């Protein structure tokens, strides 16, 4: 039996292989704070992060902005993932400034179902490292977002994706 992969499938697998084989570059990410009011979505993000970064990764979940600020005060995470719901309880346009005011200076990745280009531009302007549509989240896309967030932290030296 032969399996035919289209060009898109081959590119995806090549990207996944490259990112997985260079997993050691993400060694600095040992603690993740996920801000998401939907427990199923939060667990999905946590599972994806563990697939990407290893199962010894500490993933802390916050269901509200106040909960996230308490967890942030206890211990600053290496990366924050915000589940964006502009019409409900967690609006990343409000969360990002609060995180910054609380002293958090690390990468912030926003995941939302209403990720339009203008909204993404606003989030990036506020300080998000990347903003992803929730349907696009998998280990490869999340790795790319983390990779992108590493670049400014490397004193201007780009991290190659070879």
Buried (B, 14 or more C-beta within 10 A) or exposed (E): EEEEEEEEEEEBEEBBEEBEEBEEBBEEBBBBBBBBBBEEBBBBBBEBBBBBBEEEBEBBBBBEBEBBBEBBEEEBBBBBBBBBBEEEEBBBBEBBEBBEEEEBEBBBBBBBEEBEEEBBEBBBEBBBBBBBBBEEBBBBBBBBBBBBBBEEBEEEEEBEEE
